[in-house]
Amino acid sequence: MRVIRKLYDWVLHWAETPYGGPALFLLALVESSIFPVPPDVLLIALCISLPTRAWRFALFASVGSVLGGLLGYGIGWGAWPLVNGFFFHYIPGFTPEVFSRVQSLFAEYGFWVVFTAGFTPIPYKVITIGSGVFQVNLVVFLIASLISRSLRFFLVAWLLHRYGPSMREFIDRYFNLLSIVFLLLLFGGFLLLKYVL
């Protein structure tokens, strides 16, 4: 939990700088292909500290995430044979078994696989890179990513705009419990990807 808290605090510190918006954009961009901390953490802090800009921050996160998804797609499409060892060894959620399952999911459900991963705790980076590896239709990939990521980030912005600082206090007070719940949801996303879908 200490490592997670340190990452959380590091991401949050950007909300106290003039570079919060660009940092959110970059965090969303890299999270869609390699970075483990979701951009929601910084989005929450920025929306609370500057509630009048909540929709702008949601837009930054959405655009950054979709562009990051394209980066992940490009890694899968053009560089997978060169980098798969790195991803299987160092990036949580990447295993040959999961990738094999993802391939069959893409063949059957396409749009809905990308949409579900974009909106839920299912690791989006596995899907973005997998989309490139398995050559999912790029237009389908972009539409599913744009809709799901925008829904997710604008929902967070709306909740914070609606409920404000009380939501931040709740997150700070119950951080450890929320971390455990988030990890369980993330693990559940992996299990869903591997065994149910």
C-alpha positions as CSV (number, residue, x, y, z in Angstrom):
1,M,0.0,0.0,0.0
2,R,2.9,2.4,0.7
3,V,4.1,2.2,-2.9
4,I,0.6,2.8,-4.2
5,R,0.3,5.8,-1.9
6,K,3.6,7.3,-3.1
7,L,2.5,6.9,-6.7
8,Y,-0.9,8.4,-5.8
9,D,0.8,11.4,-4.1
10,W,3.3,11.9,-6.9
11,V,0.4,12.0,-9.5
12,L,-1.6,14.3,-7.2
13,H,1.3,16.8,-6.8
14,W,0.7,17.9,-10.4
15,A,-2.6,19.3,-9.4
16,E,-0.8,21.9,-7.3
17,T,1.3,23.1,-10.2
18,P,0.5,25.2,-13.3
19,Y,1.1,22.1,-15.3
20,G,-1.9,20.1,-14.1
21,G,-3.7,20.1,-17.4
22,P,-0.7,19.0,-19.5
23,A,0.3,16.5,-16.9
24,L,-3.2,15.0,-17.0
25,F,-3.0,14.8,-20.8
26,L,0.4,13.1,-20.7
27,L,-0.6,10.7,-17.9
28,A,-3.7,9.6,-19.9
29,L,-1.6,9.2,-23.0
30,V,1.0,6.9,-21.4
31,E,-1.5,5.0,-19.2
32,S,-3.2,3.7,-22.3
33,S,-0.1,1.8,-23.3
34,I,2.4,1.3,-20.5
35,F,1.9,3.4,-17.3
36,P,0.2,1.7,-14.3
37,V,-1.6,4.6,-12.6
38,P,-4.9,5.6,-14.1
39,P,-5.4,9.3,-14.9
40,D,-8.6,9.4,-12.8
41,V,-6.4,10.2,-9.8
42,L,-5.1,13.5,-11.2
43,L,-8.5,14.2,-12.9
44,I,-10.2,14.0,-9.5
45,A,-7.7,16.4,-7.9
46,L,-7.8,18.9,-10.7
47,C,-11.6,18.9,-10.8
48,I,-11.8,19.6,-7.1
49,S,-9.2,22.3,-7.1
50,L,-10.6,24.0,-10.2
51,P,-14.2,22.9,-10.5
52,T,-15.0,25.5,-13.3
53,R,-12.5,23.7,-15.5
54,A,-13.8,20.1,-14.8
55,W,-15.1,19.6,-18.3
56,R,-11.9,20.9,-19.8
57,F,-9.9,18.4,-17.7
58,A,-12.2,15.6,-18.7
59,L,-11.6,16.5,-22.3
60,F,-7.8,16.5,-21.8
61,A,-8.0,13.0,-20.2
62,S,-10.2,11.7,-23.0
63,V,-8.1,13.0,-25.9
64,G,-4.9,11.9,-24.2
65,S,-6.2,8.5,-23.5
66,V,-7.5,8.0,-27.1
67,L,-4.2,9.2,-28.5
68,G,-2.4,6.9,-26.1
69,G,-4.7,4.1,-27.2
70,L,-3.5,4.8,-30.8
71,L,0.1,4.6,-29.5
72,G,-0.7,1.2,-27.9
73,Y,-2.4,0.1,-31.2
74,G,0.8,1.1,-33.1
75,I,3.0,-0.8,-30.7
76,G,0.9,-3.9,-31.2
77,W,0.6,-3.5,-35.0
78,G,4.2,-2.5,-35.8
79,A,6.5,-3.5,-33.0
80,W,5.0,-6.4,-31.1
81,P,7.5,-9.1,-32.1
82,L,10.3,-6.7,-30.8
83,V,8.7,-5.7,-27.5
84,N,6.4,-8.5,-26.4
85,G,9.1,-9.9,-24.0
86,F,9.2,-6.6,-22.2
87,F,5.5,-6.4,-21.8
88,F,5.0,-10.0,-20.7
89,H,7.8,-9.6,-18.2
90,Y,7.3,-6.1,-16.8
91,I,3.7,-4.8,-17.4
92,P,1.0,-6.2,-15.2
93,G,-1.8,-7.9,-17.1
94,F,0.2,-9.0,-20.0
95,T,0.6,-12.8,-20.2
96,P,0.5,-15.1,-23.3
97,E,-2.6,-16.7,-21.9
98,V,-4.5,-13.4,-21.6
99,F,-3.4,-12.4,-25.0
100,S,-4.6,-15.6,-26.5
101,R,-8.0,-15.1,-24.9
102,V,-8.1,-11.5,-26.1
103,Q,-7.6,-12.6,-29.6
104,S,-10.6,-14.8,-29.5
105,L,-12.7,-12.0,-27.9
106,F,-11.7,-9.6,-30.6
107,A,-12.8,-12.1,-33.3
108,E,-16.2,-12.5,-31.6
109,Y,-17.0,-9.1,-30.0
110,G,-14.6,-6.5,-31.5
111,F,-16.2,-3.1,-30.6
112,W,-17.5,-4.3,-27.2
113,V,-14.2,-5.6,-26.0
114,V,-12.6,-2.2,-26.6
115,F,-15.6,-0.3,-25.2
116,T,-15.7,-2.5,-22.0
117,A,-12.0,-2.1,-21.4
118,G,-12.2,1.6,-21.9
119,F,-14.9,2.1,-19.3
120,T,-14.1,-0.5,-16.7
121,P,-11.2,-1.7,-14.6
122,I,-10.2,-4.2,-17.3
123,P,-6.7,-3.1,-18.2
124,Y,-7.1,-0.8,-21.2
125,K,-3.5,-1.1,-22.3
126,V,-3.9,-4.9,-22.9
127,I,-6.7,-4.1,-25.2
128,T,-5.0,-1.2,-27.1
129,I,-1.9,-3.2,-27.8
130,G,-3.9,-6.3,-28.5
131,S,-6.0,-4.4,-31.0
132,G,-2.9,-3.6,-33.0
133,V,-1.5,-7.1,-32.7
134,F,-4.7,-8.7,-33.9
135,Q,-5.4,-6.0,-36.4
136,V,-8.8,-4.9,-35.1
137,N,-10.4,-2.4,-37.6
138,L,-8.8,0.9,-36.7
139,V,-12.1,2.9,-37.2
140,V,-14.0,0.5,-34.9
141,F,-11.1,0.8,-32.3
142,L,-11.1,4.6,-32.4
143,I,-14.9,4.9,-32.1
144,A,-15.1,2.4,-29.2
145,S,-12.2,4.1,-27.4
146,L,-13.5,7.6,-27.9
147,I,-17.0,6.8,-26.6
148,S,-15.8,4.6,-23.6
149,R,-13.0,6.8,-22.4
150,S,-15.0,10.0,-22.8
151,L,-17.9,8.5,-20.9
152,R,-15.6,7.4,-18.1
153,F,-13.8,10.7,-17.7
154,F,-16.8,13.0,-18.1
155,L,-18.7,10.9,-15.6
156,V,-15.8,11.4,-13.0
157,A,-15.9,15.2,-13.8
158,W,-19.6,15.3,-13.4
159,L,-19.6,13.5,-10.0
160,L,-16.9,15.9,-8.8
161,H,-18.6,19.0,-10.2
162,R,-21.9,17.8,-8.5
163,Y,-20.5,16.7,-5.1
164,G,-17.3,18.7,-5.0
165,P,-14.8,18.6,-2.1
166,S,-16.8,16.0,-0.1
167,M,-15.8,13.5,-2.7
168,R,-12.1,14.4,-2.1
169,E,-12.5,14.0,1.6
170,F,-14.1,10.6,1.1
171,I,-11.2,9.5,-1.1
172,D,-8.6,10.8,1.4
173,R,-10.3,9.2,4.4
174,Y,-10.9,5.8,2.8
175,F,-7.8,5.7,0.6
176,N,-6.5,2.3,1.8
177,L,-9.9,0.7,1.5
178,L,-10.4,2.3,-2.0
179,S,-7.0,1.0,-3.0
180,I,-7.9,-2.5,-2.0
181,V,-11.3,-2.2,-3.8
182,F,-9.6,-0.8,-6.9
183,L,-7.0,-3.6,-6.9
184,L,-9.8,-6.2,-6.5
185,L,-11.7,-4.6,-9.4
186,L,-8.5,-4.6,-11.5
187,F,-7.9,-8.3,-10.6
188,G,-11.5,-9.0,-11.3
189,G,-11.1,-7.3,-14.7
190,F,-8.2,-9.7,-15.4
191,L,-10.3,-12.7,-14.3
192,L,-13.3,-11.5,-16.4
193,L,-11.0,-11.1,-19.4
194,K,-9.5,-14.5,-18.9
195,Y,-12.3,-16.8,-17.7
196,V,-15.7,-15.2,-18.3
197,L,-15.7,-13.2,-21.6
